[in-house]
Amino acid sequence: MEKAVGLSHLFMTVFLYCFANFMVVPAITDVTMAALCPGKDECSLAIYLTGAQQAIIGLGSVVVMPLVGNLSDTYGRKVMLTVPMTLSIFPLVILACSRTKYYFYAYYVLKTLIAMVSEGSVQFLALAYVADNVPESRRAAVFGIMSGFSSSSFVFGNFSTRFLSTSARLKYALACSLVAAAMSVVALLYMRVFLPESAMGSSMCAAAESRETDCLLQKAPSKKWKLFKTLPSVDDTIFLLRTSPTFSKAAVVAFFINVADVGLYASLMYYLKAQFHFNKDQFADLMIIAGIAGSVSQLILMPILTPLMGEEKMLSVGSCSAVLIIAWAPWVPYAAAMISVVATFALPCLRSIASKQTGPSEQGKAQGCITGICSFANIVSPLAFSPLTDNAPFHFPGFSIMCSGLAAMIAFVQSVMIKPPPCPAKNCSNICSSSTAEPLV
C-alpha cells in the first residue's frame, strides 16, 4: 500500500512538471520567428538555431545523464529529482519577462545549459523510481501508465493555451510563461512534500541472487585507481552494453527512435508553417490530438496488451508505426497525429526491457545509460536533418521528414531481433500467481 501511494505521488509529480514545460511548446515557434525573423513565415536562422540547441543539449546530456543516474543510485531518486526540477524554473521566468530579441537569446542560452541536466532526467529518474518499487512482471505496464500521465500533461498543457490566448501575441506568450513558471514551482513543492524516498540499498543485490538478472556492474573488473568514486566512467556504460546483448540491442533501438523523433521535431513545425502557414493554435491542435491518442494508448491499451503480446512485440509494433505520410493538404498532419496510438508503445517497452537486464541497485545507471544514448542521438539528428530541411538534394518538400521515417525503420528492424528471455520453469508459476494476487500499481 505504501508503494502504491508513493507511485501515485510520482505520477502527479511527473504530470505537474511536464504540464509546466509543455505549456510553452506551442508558442515557442512563434516566439522564435518573431524574435529572429519578424513578419516572415520562413526563417533558416530559426531552423539552424533549433538544431544547434538540440545538438549542444545532446552533447552535454551524454555526459550528464549517466552521472545523474549513478548519483541517484547513491543518494536517492528524490534528491536527484530536486536538481532538474529546480533548474527548469529559471528559463521559464526569463521567457515571461520579455519577447525582445535580447531576452530571447538570454532564454536560448540559459535553456540550452539547463536542459543538459533537466531534459530527460526527470523522466528517467521516475522510471528508476518505478523499477525500485514494481516487480518485473508488471514493470512495462506501469512504465506505460507513467508515460500516459506524461502524455496527459501534454494534452492539458497545450489545451490550456487556448484559454490563455489573446489577440496580442506578446500578451499570450507572457501569460503562458508566467503560468508555466508557477506550475513548475508547484511541481517542485509537491514532490518535496509528498513523494517518499524510493526504497534502495546495497542489500538489493543479495535479494536478486535467485533471479536471472544480477547486478552486472558488480561483475566488472575492479579498478585500482579512480579519480572520483561516485562518478560513472565510460567503462561502466561499455560494460553494460557488452555484457547483455539484449541491452545493447535496446540501446540501438533507442538511438534510432530518437534520431527519427528529434529529426521530425526539428523540421516538422517549420515545414508546416512554410507550406500551410500553420500558427500556434494549429500547432496546439496537432499536439492535443497526438497527446490524446498517446494517453489512451498508454493508460488503457498498454496494460491490457502488454501481458498478452509481450514487451518485445509491443516494441516492434511501436517502432514500425512511424509511417511516412506526405502532407499534400493541411488536414493530413491531423490524421497522421493519430499514429501516436501505436507509436507510444515503443519507449515504455524499451525502458522496461533495459531495466530487466540489470540488478535492482543499478536501475539509475541503466536508465541513465539509455538516456545518454538518446542524448547522443539528439546530437546526430539535428546535424543531419537541419540542412536537409532547407537544402534538400532535389526538390522534395519535407525531405528531412522522409529521412526520419527511414531512421524509424532501422529501429524497427533492430527491435525485431530482440527476443523474450526464456522463463525458468521454477519461477513461472510464482510469477503468474503473484501477478493475479496483487494490483497493478
N, C-alpha and C positions, 0 to 999 in steps of 0.2 A: 504493500500500500504506500509506503514511504517513497519507494522508487517511482510509483505511478504519479504521485504528487510532484516529485522533482521533475519528471518528464513534462508534465502539464505546464509547469512554470518555465521550463526550457522552451517549449513550443511558443508560449506567449512572448518570451524574450526575443526569439527569432522573428516572430511576427512583427513586433513593435520596431525592432531595428531595421528590418527590411522595408517596412511601411515608410519609415522616415526617409530612407535612401531612394526608394522608388518614386516618391512623390515628385522629385525634381527631374526625373528622367525625361518626361515629355517636353519639358521646357528647355532642356539643355541645348537641343539642336537650334531652336530659335534664338536663344541667348548667344550661342556661339556665332551664328550667322550675323546677328545684329551687331555684335562687337567687332567682328573681323571684316565682314563684307556687307555693310548696311545697304538695304534696298535691293539685294540680289538673291536669286534663287539657287545659284551655283557658286561654290567657293572652294577652290582647290586647297587654299591655305587651311581651311577648317578640316578638310579630309586628312591632310598630312599631319596637322597637329593632333587630331584624334588618334591616328595611327601611331605617331611618335609617343603620345602619352601612354597608350596601351603597351607599347614595346618597353618603355622605361619602367612602367609598373611591373611588367612581367619579369624584367631583368632583376629588379630588386626583390621580387617575391620568390624567385628561385632560391635565393639565399635565406630570406627571412622566414618563409613558411615552414621549412624543416626545423629551423631554430625555435619557432613558436611551438610547434608540435612537441619537440624534445623538452622544452621548458614546461609545457603543460603536463607531461608525464612526471616531471619532477615536483612542480609547485602546485599543480591542480588546475582543473579546467576553469573554475570560476575566476581565479586570479588572472589568468591569461585572457579570459574574455573581457575583463575590465579595460585592458590596454587598447585594443582596437575600437571598442565602443566609445571610449572617451575621446580618442583622437579624431574619430569621424565627425565629431560635432563641429570642429573648427572650420573646415571648408564650407559647411552649410551657413555658418554665421557670416563669413565673408561674402558668399553669394547673396545673402539677404541685405547686405549694406548698399550695394550699387550695381548697376548693369553697365557701367562705363568700361572702356577698353582696358584701362589700367587695373581696375578691380577684377576684370575677367582674367587678366594674366596672373594677378596675385592668387586668385582662386585656382587657376590652372596649375601653377607651380606647387601650391600647398596641397592640392588634391592629389597630384602626382606623387609627392613624397609620402603623404599619409597613407595613400592606397597601397603602397608597398607592404604595409603592416596590416591594414584593415580589410582590404579587398580579398575576400575568400577565407580569411582567418576565422571569422565568427561562425561561418557555416561548417568548416571542417572541425573546429573545436566542439561545436554542438554535436556533430557526428561522433566524435570521440566520446563525448559525454553519453550518448545513446549506447555506444558499444560497451561502455563500462557497466551499464545497468540493464541491458537487454540480452537474453541468450541468443545464440547464433541462429536458431531455428526461426526466430521472429524478427531478426535484425533488419532484413531487407524491407519488410512491410513497415516497420517503424521508421526507417530511413525515408521511405516514400511518404509517410504521414507528415514527417517534419518538412520534407520538400513541398508537400501540399500546403502547409502553413505559409511557407515562403512564397509559393505561387499565389495564395490568397492575399497576402500582403501586397503582392504585385498588382493584383486586381484592385484592391481598395485604395492603394496609393495612387494609381492612375485615375480611378474613378473619382477620387476626392478632388482632383484638379478641375473637374467640371464645375464643382461648387465654388472653387476659388477663382474661376475665370472671370476676367473683367474685360472691358473694351480696350484698356491700355495694357500693352504687353509688359511694360515695366512694373506696373502695379501687380499684375498677375504673377510675375516671377518673384517679386518681393514677398507676396503672400505665401507662395509655395515654399520659399526658402525659410521664412520665419516659422511656419508650421512644422516643416521638416526638422529644423533645429530643435524646436520644442519637443517633438516626438522622440528625437534621439536622446535628449536628456531624460525623458520619461522611461525609455527603454533601459538606459543605464541604471537609473534608480530602482526600477522594478527588479532587474537582475541582481543587484547588490542586496536588496532587502529579502526577496522571496526565494531565489534559486539556491538550493542547498549544494554544498560541495559534493562532487562526484566521489563515490566510494572507490578509492585507489590505494595501492600499496604494493610493496615489493613481494608480499606473500601471494599475490595473484598467480604468479607463475607456478608456484607449488600446486595450486588448485588445477592448473592446466595440464599437469603431467599425465592425467588419464585421457586427455583429448589428443586428437591428431595434430592440432595446431600448438606448437611450442613457442616459447619466446625466442625468436630467431636470432636476435642480436646478441643474446647471451651465448650463442654458439660461435659468434665471430671471434677470430683470434684477438686476444688482448694486446694492447699496445703498451710498450714500456714507458712512453712519454707522451703526454697530451698537454697542449697549451692551456686549455680551459676544460675542466672535467665535464661541465654541463653543456658545452656547445656541441652540436652534432657535427660530424665530419662527413665529407663526401664518401668516405669508405662505408659508412653505415647505410647510406642510400644505395650504393653499388651492391653491398652485401644483400640487402633486401631484394634487389632486382635479380641477382644471380642465384640466390638460394631457392626462391619459389618461382617456377615457370609460370604459374597462374598469375602471380602478382606482376611479373614482367609483361605478360600479355595484357593485363588490365591497365598497366601504365601506358602501353602503346595505344590502346583504345582511347584512354583519357586524353592523350596528346592529340590525336587526330580529331576527336569530337570537339575539343576546344579550338583547334585550328579552324574547323568549319564554323563554329558558333561565333568566335571573335571576328573572323573574316566577314561573316554575314552582317554582324552588328556594325562593323566599321564602315560598311559601304551601303547597307540597305536603306537607312533613313535618308541619306543624301541622294541616293538614286531615286527614291520615291518623291523627294522634294523637287528634284530636277525634272523628272519625267511627267509627274502628275500633280505637281505643286501642292503636295501634302503640307498641312500645317500641324501645330501642336495638338489640336483636337483630334485630327485623324490619326496621328501617331498614338495618342492615348487610346483611341478606339481599337487599333490593332493590338496594343499591349493588353487591353482588357479582354479581348477575345482569346488571345493566346493564354493569358493567365487563368481565365475561367476554365478553358479546356484542360490546362495543366493541373488545376486544383481538383477538378472532378476526377481526372485520371489518377492522381497520386493519393487522394483521400478515400476514394471509393473503389476504383478498379484495381490498383496495385495490391491492397490487402487481400483481394479476392483471387486475383490471377497468379500472384507470385507463388503461393503454396501449390497451385495446380501445374504451372508451367515450369517453375524453377527460375532462379535468378539469371542463369546463363542464357536461356531462351528469351527471357524478357529483355535482356541487354541487347541481343541480336535484333529483336523487333524494334526497340527504340533506336538503334543505330541505323537501321535501313530505312527509317521513316523520313530521313532528310531528302525528300523528293524534290527535284528541280522543277519549278513551275515558272514559266516565262510570263511576266506580268504584262499582258497586252492591253489591259484595261484597269482602271482604278479599283474595280471590285475584286480583282483576282487576289491581291495581297490579303484581303479579309478572309477569303476562302482558304488560302494557304495557311493562315494562322491557326486553323483548326487541326493542323498536323500535330500541334502540341499535345493532343490527347494521347498520342502514341510516343512522341519523341521524349516526353518527360520520364519514360520508363528507364532510360539509359543510365543517367547519373546515379540515382539511388541504388540500382542494382550493381553498378560498377563499384561504388563505395562499399557496399556490403561484401562483395566478393573480395575486395582488397583487405577489408577488416578481418576476414576469416583466415587470412594467410599468416597473421601474426598473433602473438600472445596478448593476454589482457593488459599487461603493463606497457605495451608497445603501440597502443592504438593511436596515440598522438603522433608518434613517429611515422606510422604507416599513412595516416590521413595527411600529415604534413608533406610526406614524400609525394603522394598523388597530387596534392595541391601545388607543390613546387613544379612538378612536371606540367601541370596545366598552365602554370605561370610561364614556363618556358615556351609553351605554345602561344601564349599571349605576345611573346617577342617575335616569333617566326611569322605568325599570321598577319599582323599589320605590315610588316616589311614586305611580305609577298603580295598582299591584296590591295593595299593602298595605291600603289602605282597602277594596278590593273583597273581600279575604279575610274581613273581619269584618263588613262592612256592604254586602252586595250590594243593588242597586236593587230586586230582587224575590227571592222565596225560590228560591234555586238554590245548593245546597251545591256548592262548587267552581267558583263563577262566575269567579274570577280565573284558574283553570286553563283555562277555555274562552277567556278573553281572550288568554292566552299562545299558545293554538293559532291564534287569528286573526292574531297578530303573525307567527307562523311561516309562515302562508300568504302574507302580504305579502312575506316574504323569498323564498318560492318563486317568486312571480310575477316579482320583480325578477331572480332568478337565471336564469330562462328567457331574459331579454333579453341575457344575456352570451353573445356568440358567440366561437367559437375564432378566433384570428388566422390569416390565410392563411399558408401555408408557402411561402416562396420556393423556386422550383424548383432553384436552385443550392445550396440548403442542405439540401433534403430528403434527398438521398442520403447526405450526410455525417452527418446526424442518425441516420438509420436504421442506417448501418453502424457508427457509434460505439456505438449502443445495444446491438448484438449482440456487440460485441467486448469490452466491459468489464462487470464485475459491477455489480450494482445499487448496492451501497454500497462 
